[in-house]
Amino acid sequence: MARSPLVVALAAGFLVVLATVNIFHRYDPSTVYFPWQRSTSESPFNLPVDRAGPGANVNASNGDQYLLGVGKADITGPVVEINFMGYADTAQVGSGVRQRLYSRAFIIGDIEKPADRFVYLVLDTQSGDTAIRHGILEALEGMGDEYAVYGQQNVAVTGTHSHSGPGAWLNYLLPQITSYGFHKPSYQAIVDGTVASIVQAHKRIAPGRLSVGTTDIFNANVNRSPYAYLANPAKERERYPHNVDKTMTVLRFTHVTDDHEGDIGILTWFPVHGTSMLGNNTLVTGDNKGVAAWLFEKSTDDADFVAGFSQANVGDTSPNVLGAYCESGEFVGEMCDFKTSLCGNRSQPCHGRGPYFGLDDAGAASNYEIGRRQFTGARQLVDDKSAFTPVNGKVVKSLHQFVDLSDYHFTLPNGTLVRTCPAALGYSFAAGTTDGPGAFDFKQAQPGDPHANPLWSRIGNRIHTPNDTQRACHGDKVILLDVGESDNPYEWSPGIVDVQLLRVGQLFVIVAPGEATTMAGRRWKEAIQTEAAATFIDIDRSDEKPVVVLGGPANTYSHYISTPEEYSIQRYEGASTLYGPHTLDAYINLTLSYLPHLSGSAKKLPSLKHGPYPPILINESLSFITPVVADRAPFFKHFGDVKSDAHALNRAGDTISASFVGANPRNDFRLGGTFAAVEQFDYDGKIWRRVRDDSDWSLVYEWKRTSSVLGTSVVTISWETKWETGDWRGAAAGREHGDLLVRDAELKGLYRLRYYGDAKALGGNITPFEGVSGEFRIV
């Protein structure tokens, strides 16, 4: 639709002002091809394993059979010149890729009623999203009758909550601001890749069994808002040994034939923020869960195995397990204030420290370590076949409802009538967290004192001034941004959210449209477990009590879900709980009321109405993102020419680099392909074989513009072999093999680096090209 110049000017003003002052934390916090149109890497890095792999028989022989399928596809969008989604820092703009991003799809169906099925998606993105989910469903609808079985009720789109991937793909204005609007190619890459993962899983559907196990991982997460957690009732806290959940739940997928059982995938739930990579990182990665998934898939030596590491009640968790310290100023080296996370009345110096704090690597080593710890926990559990319990019950059900949470009235269990509110964000939202502090003079946990310069009040009022009813509804929250009542130039935040539940046998999945805190998730899961045990007569065996997991942020990103007690403290999580103090209670009330529809005899119940549809703002969204105009090679040079070559002789543990005359990688995302590769010479076959590509953590692709006027750029490809030898830990730590399961002798050989690029001519034509480094040896 057409917009007046005045509206566009006002919107542009908001974008520039708000992006410049950077008041938004850190949400903790051109041609696009379908992935199947490009061939994947031919020779993935095969990892030797000294154990029985997941293909061995498991202790699930007595479980019921289901239809099972898994799939994985590339969703990596623009790796350069686009702001990253997560920290909301306009300075954090992509410069390359360390690890490609993926969608992992898990389909579970009823073997007797195949139409009863659901697909659970784990995307290496900051969250699920309204527009992304709409695009996925729209694409599936256009693929004919075979895919008509997938729709609103049974497709769950979750994000791993990585803060190191390209943004500009979300539906609403608020998260678009720091990315300078909406970028259709970024959006389309996620949609296309996700659809491809569903197609792959669908084509692999076969009879199989599910089994579930749990393990504790004690060193991969901490609570970043323990002061708010302490506001929860003491008797409730006494029931739990930790202030974050330490238990990982693993769902095992096993295909079954007459004479063999073989594992095809795992789906895990464990809460830890995707903020191991720091706010100064500009290389695309899947953060710690991307590392965990990659390590597990490599460990199986099976290219078709899919490992999904989904989020859980992640809201107040952090991977920065060493604690939060003041990194500058007069209090440097001291721990941040327990209540407010301040350092001498300032929030900016306070930063959480990961396990390898102090390395000048934008968090890469700490990220790898937190991912490795999740991988190790999952791997050890999977290796213990006796630790799994069969999933039983010939019930596969799913439900989905759109609900307007801007004004939902309901009754609490104690009989009190309450309501939710139009979305709003408090002052502490702009203070950020210890994973990524905000800017200027915002502070956490000071709800009675707006404490900020009056300028911020004026900026908030320019968006929308909350009235007395709105202020009263939000209670302890001092409103900074009244986003739920702001629709100029279009909606700033969601009012209509997704409520979704999945069930297979005794396993129930809460698909949460936001980041539930530790205690919020515990309450929600316990409510579902208690009601399911009392409601469903098909769960009638004492050893098969309902197993409840929570996955998210999913489907729509509605920020945080804190307990009412945590909300009253108004740290970041409470200030970012959009719909007021009864947000969690509303979600519990809604899911409990819908829960009976997951019964095997749900046909006896009245049909659920879909509810009000949310707006899809893809075509209305503003964008100030400039396209690629043209690429040019310097005089007397060609695209792909080597500018600086790799050293001829190297040792295991070295970083081996070469740079090339480059072109903008936004010209072609190479979905399902790669921008960079390491090739090794096979003396037996007398050919070069690819042994590393963009999916590998150790291979880094970086792009740099050398002249905006001339359109020239340089690409640097670096093979950081320290990740494969254990040297990444540093000299003081010494070597500890087992991460990538290689030793120095296995790296010895003759290699070369290859660069894959695509150059755009002034007329718009895009031409692929390649560059190859000189040969080098690892000795």
C-alpha positions in Angstrom: 0.0 0.0 0.0 1.1 3.6 -0.6 2.5 5.6 2.2 2.6 9.4 2.4 6.0 11.1 2.4 5.2 12.4 5.9 4.7 8.9 7.3 7.9 7.6 5.7 9.8 10.6 7.0 8.6 10.0 10.5 9.4 6.3 10.4 12.8 7.1 9.0 13.3 9.5 11.9 12.4 6.9 14.4 14.8 4.4 12.8 17.7 6.8 12.8 17.2 8.2 16.3 16.5 4.9 18.0 19.3 3.1 16.2 21.7 5.9 17.0 21.0 6.0 20.8 20.9 2.2 20.8 18.4 2.0 23.6 17.3 -1.5 22.5 19.0 -4.4 24.1 20.0 -7.1 22.7 17.0 -9.4 22.5 18.1 -11.7 25.3 18.2 -10.2 25.6 19.6 -10.6 -5.9 18.9 -14.2 -6.1 18.0 -16.7 -3.5 18.0 -20.4 -4.4 16.3 -23.3 -2.8 18.9 -25.4 -1.1 18.1 -28.4 -3.2 19.1 -26.5 -6.3 22.7 -26.6 -5.2 24.8 -29.7 -4.5 26.1 -30.1 -0.9 29.7 -30.7 0.1 31.0 -34.0 -1.3 33.4 -34.9 1.5 32.4 -33.9 4.9 35.0 -34.2 7.6 34.6 -37.9 8.7 35.3 -38.2 12.4 36.6 -41.6 13.7 34.6 -42.8 16.7 35.7 -45.4 19.2 32.3 -46.3 20.4 29.2 -48.0 19.2 27.4 -45.3 17.2 23.8 -44.2 17.4 22.9 -46.8 14.8 23.1 -49.6 17.4 20.1 -51.1 19.0 18.5 -49.1 21.8 16.5 -50.1 24.8 13.2 -49.1 23.2 12.1 -52.4 21.8 8.8 -52.3 23.8 7.8 -48.8 22.7 5.0 -48.1 20.3 5.9 -47.4 16.7 5.4 -44.1 15.0 6.1 -42.5 11.6 9.4 -40.7 12.0 11.4 -38.5 9.7 14.3 -36.0 10.1 15.8 -33.4 7.8 18.3 -30.6 7.7 18.8 -27.7 5.3 20.8 -24.5 5.0 19.1 -21.2 6.0 22.2 -18.9 5.9 21.2 -15.5 4.6 23.4 -12.5 4.0 26.6 -12.9 5.9 27.8 -9.4 5.3 26.5 -5.8 5.5 23.4 -6.8 7.5 23.0 -6.1 11.2 22.9 -9.2 13.5 19.7 -10.1 15.3 20.0 -10.4 19.0 22.1 -7.7 20.7 20.4 -4.9 18.7 23.7 -3.1 18.2 23.8 -1.1 15.0 27.6 -1.6 14.9 27.3 -5.4 14.9 27.2 -5.9 11.1 28.1 -9.2 9.4 31.6 -9.5 7.9 31.7 -13.2 7.1 30.8 -16.7 8.3 32.4 -19.1 10.7 29.6 -21.6 10.7 26.5 -21.9 8.4 23.0 -21.8 9.9 20.5 -24.6 9.5 16.9 -25.6 10.0 16.5 -29.1 11.5 13.1 -30.7 11.1 11.7 -33.6 13.2 8.4 -35.2 12.0 6.4 -37.5 14.3 3.2 -39.2 13.0 0.6 -41.8 14.0 1.3 -45.0 12.1 -2.4 -45.9 12.0 -3.7 -42.4 11.3 -0.9 -40.7 9.3 -2.7 -37.4 9.1 -2.1 -37.1 12.8 1.4 -35.7 12.8 3.5 -32.7 13.7 6.8 -31.2 12.7 9.1 -29.6 15.3 11.6 -27.2 13.7 14.9 -26.1 15.3 16.3 -23.0 13.5 19.7 -21.5 14.1 18.0 -18.1 14.5 17.3 -15.7 17.4 13.7 -17.0 17.5 10.7 -18.2 15.6 8.7 -15.4 13.9 5.2 -14.6 12.7 6.2 -13.8 9.2 8.7 -16.7 8.9 6.1 -19.2 10.0 3.5 -17.7 7.6 6.0 -18.0 4.8 6.7 -21.6 5.6 3.0 -22.5 5.7 2.3 -20.6 2.6 5.1 -22.5 0.7 3.8 -25.8 2.0 0.3 -25.0 0.9 1.5 -24.4 -2.6 3.3 -27.7 -2.9 0.2 -29.8 -3.5 -1.7 -32.5 -1.7 1.3 -34.4 -0.4 2.2 -31.6 1.9 -1.3 -30.5 2.7 -1.0 -32.5 6.0 1.2 -29.7 7.4 -0.6 -26.6 8.5 -1.3 -24.1 11.3 -2.0 -26.8 13.9 1.0 -28.9 13.6 4.1 -26.9 12.5 6.2 -25.5 15.4 9.0 -23.0 14.4 11.5 -22.6 17.2 14.8 -20.7 17.3 18.0 -21.7 19.1 18.2 -18.0 20.2 21.6 -17.4 18.6 22.7 -13.8 18.7 25.2 -14.2 15.8 23.1 -14.5 12.7 21.8 -11.9 10.2 18.6 -10.1 11.1 16.1 -7.9 9.2 13.6 -10.8 8.7 11.2 -10.3 11.6 7.6 -9.3 11.2 7.2 -6.3 13.5 8.9 -2.9 13.5 10.7 -2.9 16.9 13.3 -5.7 16.0 13.6 -4.2 12.5 14.9 -0.8 13.8 18.6 -1.7 14.4 18.8 -3.6 11.1 17.4 -0.5 9.3 14.2 -2.3 8.3 13.1 -5.5 6.6 15.3 -7.4 4.1 13.3 -9.8 1.9 16.3 -12.0 0.8 17.2 -12.6 4.5 13.7 -13.6 5.2 13.4 -15.8 2.1 16.6 -17.7 2.9 15.2 -18.8 6.2 11.8 -19.7 4.7 13.3 -21.6 1.7 15.8 -23.5 3.8 13.2 -24.4 6.5 10.8 -25.7 3.8 13.7 -27.8 2.4 14.3 -29.4 5.8 10.7 -30.3 6.1 10.7 -31.8 2.6 13.8 -33.8 3.4 12.2 -35.1 6.7 9.0 -35.9 4.9 10.7 -38.0 2.3 12.6 -39.9 4.9 9.5 -40.9 7.0 9.5 -44.5 8.0 8.2 -46.6 10.9 10.3 -46.2 14.1 10.3 -45.8 17.8 10.9 -42.9 20.2 12.6 -43.1 23.5 13.4 -40.3 26.0 16.2 -39.8 28.5 17.6 -37.1 30.7 21.1 -36.1 31.9 22.4 -33.2 34.1 24.9 -30.7 32.7 26.2 -28.7 35.6 28.7 -26.4 33.9 26.9 -24.9 30.9 24.5 -22.3 32.3 24.0 -19.9 35.2 21.3 -17.5 36.2 22.0 -13.9 35.1 19.2 -12.4 37.3 19.5 -14.3 40.6 18.1 -11.3 42.5 14.8 -11.5 40.6 14.8 -15.3 41.0 15.0 -14.9 44.8 11.6 -13.0 44.7 9.9 -16.3 44.0 8.5 -18.0 47.1 11.1 -19.6 49.3 9.1 -22.9 49.6 9.0 -23.1 45.8 12.7 -22.4 45.4 13.5 -25.1 48.0 12.1 -27.7 45.7 14.9 -27.2 43.2 18.7 -27.6 43.8 19.7 -24.9 41.3 18.4 -21.5 40.2 18.5 -22.6 36.6 17.5 -26.0 35.2 20.5 -28.3 34.7 18.7 -31.2 33.1 18.9 -31.9 29.4 16.0 -34.0 27.9 16.9 -36.0 24.9 14.3 -37.5 22.5 15.8 -40.3 20.4 14.5 -41.2 16.9 15.0 -44.8 15.8 13.9 -46.3 12.5 12.9 -49.9 12.7 12.9 -52.7 10.1 12.3 -56.4 10.5 15.9 -57.1 11.4 17.5 -53.8 12.4 17.0 -50.6 14.4 19.0 -47.6 13.6 19.1 -44.1 15.1 18.3 -41.3 12.7 18.4 -38.3 15.0 18.0 -36.8 18.5 16.1 -33.7 19.7 17.2 -32.1 22.9 15.9 -29.4 25.2 18.3 -27.5 27.5 18.2 -23.8 28.6 21.2 -21.6 27.9 21.2 -18.3 26.1 22.8 -18.0 22.6 25.1 -15.2 23.8 28.4 -17.0 24.0 29.5 -15.1 20.9 29.9 -11.5 22.1 28.4 -8.3 20.8 31.6 -7.5 18.9 31.4 -10.7 16.9 30.6 -10.1 13.2 31.0 -13.7 11.9 27.8 -15.7 11.4 27.6 -18.8 13.7 24.9 -20.9 15.3 26.4 -19.9 18.7 26.8 -22.6 21.3 23.9 -24.8 20.2 25.1 -24.7 16.6 28.4 -26.1 17.9 26.7 -28.8 19.9 24.6 -29.9 17.0 27.5 -29.9 14.6 29.8 -31.9 17.0 27.1 -34.5 17.6 26.3 -34.9 13.9 30.0 -35.3 13.1 30.4 -37.8 15.9 28.0 -40.2 14.3 29.9 -40.5 11.0 26.4 -40.5 9.3 25.7 -37.7 6.9 21.9 -38.2 7.3 21.9 -38.0 11.1 20.2 -34.9 12.5 20.8 -33.5 16.0 18.5 -30.7 17.1 19.6 -28.7 20.2 16.5 -26.8 21.1 16.1 -24.1 23.7 14.0 -24.5 26.8 13.1 -22.1 29.7 16.0 -19.9 28.6 14.9 -16.4 29.8 17.2 -15.8 32.8 20.0 -18.2 31.8 23.5 -17.3 30.6 26.4 -19.2 29.1 28.8 -16.8 30.9 29.4 -19.3 33.7 32.2 -17.5 35.5 29.9 -14.7 36.6 29.4 -11.0 35.8 32.3 -8.5 36.5 33.1 -4.9 36.0 35.4 -4.7 33.0 36.3 -1.0 33.2 36.1 2.0 35.5 37.1 2.3 39.2 35.4 -1.0 40.1 37.3 -3.0 37.4 37.7 -6.7 38.4 35.0 -6.6 41.0 31.7 -8.5 40.6 28.7 -6.4 39.4 26.1 -5.3 41.9 23.9 -8.3 42.8 20.6 -6.4 42.6 21.2 -4.1 39.7 24.2 -5.4 37.8 25.7 -1.9 38.1 29.4 -0.9 38.4 29.5 2.3 40.3 26.0 3.3 39.1 26.8 2.4 35.5 25.5 -0.6 33.5 27.9 -0.6 30.6 31.0 -1.9 32.3 29.2 -5.0 33.6 29.8 -8.1 31.4 29.3 -11.8 32.0 32.4 -14.0 31.5 32.4 -17.2 29.6 34.8 -20.1 30.4 37.5 -18.7 28.2 37.1 -15.1 29.1 40.1 -12.9 28.3 40.8 -14.2 24.8 40.6 -11.6 22.0 38.3 -13.8 19.9 34.8 -12.3 20.2 33.8 -15.2 22.4 34.7 -18.0 20.0 36.5 -20.2 22.5 33.9 -19.8 25.2 31.2 -20.5 22.7 32.9 -23.6 21.5 33.3 -24.8 25.1 29.7 -24.3 26.1 28.6 -26.1 22.9 31.1 -28.9 23.6 29.7 -29.3 27.1 26.1 -29.7 25.7 27.4 -32.1 23.1 29.3 -34.2 25.7 26.3 -34.5 27.9 24.1 -35.6 25.0 26.7 -37.9 23.6 27.3 -39.7 26.9 23.6 -40.1 27.5 23.0 -41.6 24.0 25.9 -44.0 24.5 24.1 -45.3 27.6 21.3 -47.3 26.0 19.8 -48.3 29.3 19.1 -44.6 30.2 16.2 -44.2 27.8 12.6 -44.9 28.4 10.3 -45.9 25.5 7.7 -43.5 24.4 4.3 -45.3 24.5 0.8 -44.4 23.5 -0.9 -44.5 20.2 -1.6 -40.8 20.3 0.0 -38.1 18.2 -1.8 -34.8 18.5 -1.1 -31.1 18.1 -3.1 -27.9 18.5 -2.5 -24.3 17.7 -4.4 -21.1 18.5 -4.0 -17.4 17.9 -4.8 -15.4 21.0 -5.0 -11.7 21.4 -3.0 -11.1 24.6 -3.5 -7.3 24.5 -6.7 -7.8 26.5 -7.2 -11.4 27.7 -9.5 -11.7 30.8 -9.4 -14.8 32.9 -9.6 -16.1 36.5 -6.6 -17.2 38.5 -6.9 -20.5 40.5 -7.5 -18.4 43.7 -10.6 -16.9 42.1 -9.2 -13.5 41.2 -10.2 -12.0 37.9 -7.2 -10.6 36.0 -6.3 -9.5 32.5 -3.3 -9.0 30.3 -2.3 -5.6 28.8 -1.3 -4.2 25.4 2.4 -4.8 25.0 4.8 -2.4 26.7 8.5 -2.5 27.6 9.9 -1.0 30.8 13.0 1.1 31.4 15.0 -1.9 32.5 14.5 -3.3 29.0 16.9 -0.6 27.7 19.4 -1.4 30.5 20.2 -4.8 28.8 21.7 -7.7 30.7 25.1 -8.9 31.8 25.3 -10.8 28.5 25.0 -7.5 26.7 24.5 -4.3 28.7 22.5 -1.4 27.2 23.6 2.1 26.7 23.4 5.4 28.5 21.9 5.7 32.0 19.4 2.9 32.1 19.5 0.6 35.1 17.9 -2.7 36.1 15.7 -3.5 39.2 14.7 0.1 40.0 11.0 0.0 39.1 10.0 2.9 41.5 12.6 5.3 39.9 12.5 6.0 36.2 16.1 7.1 36.9 16.8 8.0 33.3 17.3 11.3 31.5 13.9 12.9 30.7 15.0 12.6 27.0 14.0 9.0 27.0 10.5 9.7 28.3 10.1 12.2 25.4 11.3 9.6 22.9 8.9 7.0 24.3 6.0 9.5 24.2 6.8 10.2 20.6 6.0 6.6 19.9 2.9 6.5 22.0 2.0 7.9 25.4 0.5 5.3 27.7 -2.7 6.3 29.4 -3.6 5.7 33.1 -5.3 2.4 32.2 -2.2 1.1 30.5 0.0 2.2 33.3 -2.2 0.6 35.9 -2.5 -2.6 33.9 1.3 -3.0 33.8 1.7 -2.4 37.6 5.3 -2.3 38.7 6.6 -1.7 35.2 7.5 2.0 34.5 6.7 2.1 30.7 9.4 3.3 28.4 8.0 2.1 25.1 4.2 1.6 24.7 4.8 -0.7 21.7 1.4 -2.5 21.9 -0.5 0.6 21.2 1.9 1.8 18.5 1.0 1.2 14.9 2.8 4.1 13.1 3.9 3.3 10.4 2.8 -0.3 11.3 2.7 -2.5 14.4 5.8 -2.4 16.6 5.2 -5.6 18.5 2.8 -8.5 18.5 -0.5 -8.4 20.2 -1.7 -11.7 18.8 0.4 -14.6 19.8 0.6 -18.3 19.1 -0.4 -20.9 21.7 0.7 -24.3 20.7 1.0 -27.8 22.3 2.3 -31.1 20.9 1.9 -34.6 22.2 3.2 -38.0 21.3 2.3 -40.7 23.8 3.3 -39.6 27.3 5.5 -36.7 25.9 4.1 -33.2 25.9 5.8 -30.2 24.3 4.9 -26.6 25.2 5.8 -24.4 22.3 6.4 -21.1 24.0 6.2 -17.8 22.0 8.8 -16.1 24.2 11.6 -16.6 26.6 10.3 -18.2 29.7 12.5 -17.7 32.8 13.6 -20.7 34.8 10.8 -20.6 37.4 8.2 -19.5 34.8 9.0 -22.6 32.8 8.9 -24.8 35.8 5.5 -23.6 36.8 4.2 -24.0 33.2 5.6 -27.5 32.8 4.3 -28.6 36.2 0.8 -27.3 35.4 0.7 -29.3 32.2 2.1 -32.4 33.8 -0.4 -32.4 36.7 -3.4 -31.7 34.4 -2.3 -34.3 31.8 -1.9 -37.0 34.5 -5.4 -36.3 35.8 -7.0 -35.8 32.3 -5.8 -38.6 30.0 -6.9 -42.1 30.8 -4.5 -43.4 28.1 -1.6 -42.4 30.4 -2.4 -45.1 32.9 0.9 -46.8 33.7 2.8 -45.6 36.8 6.2 -45.8 35.0 4.9 -43.6 32.2 4.0 -40.3 33.9 3.7 -37.4 31.5 7.0 -36.0 30.4 6.8 -32.3 29.7 9.3 -30.1 27.9 9.2 -26.5 26.9 10.7 -25.2 23.6 11.0 -21.7 22.4 11.2 -18.8 21.6 8.8 -20.1 18.9 6.4 -19.0 16.2 6.0 -15.4 17.4 8.7 -13.5 19.3 6.9 -12.0 22.2 10.1 -11.2 24.3 10.0 -12.6 27.8 7.7 -14.6 30.2 8.6 -14.0 33.8 6.8 -15.0 37.0 4.7 -12.3 38.7 7.2 -12.1 41.5 10.1 -11.7 39.1 8.1 -9.1 37.2 7.7 -7.0 40.3 11.5 -6.7 40.5 11.7 -5.2 37.0 15.1 -6.4 36.0 15.5 -6.9 32.3 13.4 -10.1 32.0 10.4 -8.5 33.9 10.6 -5.3 32.0 10.6 -7.3 28.8 7.5 -9.3 29.8 5.2 -7.6 27.3 1.7 -8.2 28.5 1.9 -7.3 32.1 2.3 -9.1 35.4 -0.2 -11.9 34.5 1.5 -12.9 31.2 2.7 -16.3 32.5 -0.7 -17.0 34.2 -2.4 -16.2 30.9 -0.3 -18.8 29.0 -0.9 -21.4 31.7 -4.6 -20.7 31.7 -4.8 -20.9 27.9 -2.8 -24.1 27.5 -4.6 -25.9 30.3 -8.0 -25.0 28.7 -6.8 -26.4 25.4 -5.1 -29.4 26.8 -8.1 -31.9 26.5 -7.8 -31.5 22.7 -4.7 -33.6 22.8 -6.7 -36.6 23.9 -6.9 -39.6 21.6 -10.7 -39.1 21.8 -10.6 -35.3 21.2 -13.1 -35.7 18.4 -15.8 -35.7 21.1 -14.8 -32.1 22.0 -16.0 -29.0 20.1 -13.6 -27.9 17.4 -11.1 -25.2 18.3 -11.5 -21.9 16.4 -8.2 -20.5 15.1 -8.6 -17.1 16.7 -7.7 -13.7 15.3 -4.9 -13.9 12.7 -1.9 -11.7 13.2 -0.9 -9.1 10.6 1.7 -10.2 8.1 3.8 -7.2 7.4 6.3 -8.4 4.8 5.0 -6.1 2.1 4.3 -3.1 4.4 7.7 -3.2 6.2 10.2 -0.3 5.6 13.7 -1.0 4.5 16.7 1.4 4.3 19.1 -1.5 3.4 20.9 -0.7 0.2 21.3 -3.4 -2.4 24.5 -4.5 -4.0 25.1 -2.2 -7.0 28.1 -3.9 -8.7 31.4 -5.7 -8.1 34.6 -4.8 -9.8 38.1 -6.4 -9.8 41.0 -4.0 -9.5 42.9 -3.0 -12.7 44.8 -5.9 -14.3 43.2 -8.4 -11.8 40.4 -10.9 -12.1 37.8 -12.1 -9.5 39.3 -15.0 -7.6 42.9 -14.0 -8.1 45.1 -14.7 -5.1 46.2 -11.5 -3.3 48.2 -13.1 -0.5 49.0 -16.8 -0.5 49.2 -19.5 2.2 52.6 -20.4 3.6 54.0 -23.5 2.0 54.8 -25.3 5.2 52.7 -25.3 8.3 52.2 -27.3 11.5 49.1 -28.7 13.0 47.6 -25.9 15.2 48.5 -23.1 12.8 46.1 -20.7 11.1 46.6 -21.0 7.4 45.2 -18.1 5.3 44.9 -16.8 1.8 43.2 -13.7 0.4 41.5 -13.3 -2.9 40.0 -10.6 -5.2 36.5 -10.9 -4.0 32.9 -10.1 -4.7 29.9 -9.4 -2.4 28.5 -12.7 -1.0 25.1 -11.1 -0.9 24.9 -11.8 -4.6 24.3 -15.5 -3.9 23.9 -17.0 -0.5 25.0 -20.4 -1.9 22.4 -22.2 0.2 23.4 -25.8 0.5 26.8 -24.9 -0.8 29.8 -23.0 0.5 31.9 -19.9 0.1 35.1 -21.6 1.2 36.7 -25.0 1.2 39.8 -26.9 2.2 40.9 -29.5 -0.4 43.4 -32.3 0.4 45.3 -34.2 -2.3 44.4 -37.9 -2.4 47.6 -39.6 -3.5 45.8 -42.9 -4.1 43.1 -41.5 -6.3 45.3 -38.7 -7.7 42.5 -36.2 -7.1 41.8 -33.3 -4.8 39.0 -34.0 -2.2 37.1 -31.4 -0.2 37.6 -32.0 3.5 36.3 -28.7 5.1 33.7 -26.2 4.1 31.5 -23.4 5.6 29.8 -25.8 7.9 33.0 -26.5 9.8 33.9 -24.4 12.8 37.6 -24.3 11.9 37.2 -22.7 8.5 36.5 -18.9 8.4 35.4 -16.8 5.5 35.8 -13.0 5.8 34.8 -10.3 3.3 35.9 -6.7 3.3 34.9 -3.8 1.1 38.1 -2.0 -0.1 36.3 0.7 -2.1 32.6 1.6 -2.1 33.1 3.9 -5.1 34.9 1.3 -7.2 33.0 -1.7 -5.9 36.2 -3.7 -5.0 36.5 -6.1 -2.1 38.8 -8.7 -0.7 38.0 -12.2 0.7 40.2 -13.9 3.3 39.8 -17.6 4.0 41.5 -18.9 7.1 41.8 -22.5 8.3 42.2 -22.4 12.0 43.6 -25.9 12.7 43.9 -25.1 16.5 40.2 -26.1 16.8 41.2 -29.6 15.6 44.3 -30.1 17.8 43.1 -28.6 21.1 45.4 -25.6 20.8 42.4 -23.3 20.9 42.4 -23.6 24.7 45.7 -21.7 24.8 49.2 -22.7 25.9 48.4 -22.6 29.6 45.6 -25.1 29.3 47.5 -27.6 27.3 46.1 -29.9 24.7 43.1 -32.1 25.3 42.1 -34.2 22.3 38.5 -35.3 21.7 36.8 -32.2 20.4 37.0 -32.9 16.7 38.5 -36.3 17.3 41.7 -35.8 15.3 45.4 -35.8 16.1 48.3 -34.0 14.6 49.3 -37.0 12.4 45.9 -37.1 10.8 46.2 -33.5 9.6 49.5 -34.1 7.8 49.2 -33.8 4.0 49.0 -31.6 1.0 46.2 -29.0 0.8 44.9 -25.9 -0.9 42.1 -23.4 -0.1 39.3 -22.7 -2.6 37.1 -19.6 -2.8 33.6 -19.7 -4.4 32.3 -16.3 -5.3 29.6 -14.5 -7.4 30.2 -11.2 -9.0 27.4 -8.7 -9.9 27.8 -6.6 -13.1 26.4 -3.1 -13.3 23.6 -4.4 -15.4 22.6 -6.9 -12.7 24.0 -10.1 -14.2 25.6 -12.4 -11.6 28.5 -14.6 -12.7 30.0 -17.3 -10.5 33.8 -17.7 -10.2 36.4 -19.6 -8.2 39.8 -18.9 -6.7 42.4 -21.4 -5.6 45.4 -20.8 -3.3 48.8 -22.3 -3.8 49.5 -25.7 -2.4 50.7 -26.0 1.1 51.7 -28.8 3.5 51.0 -29.6 7.1 54.0 -31.4 8.4 
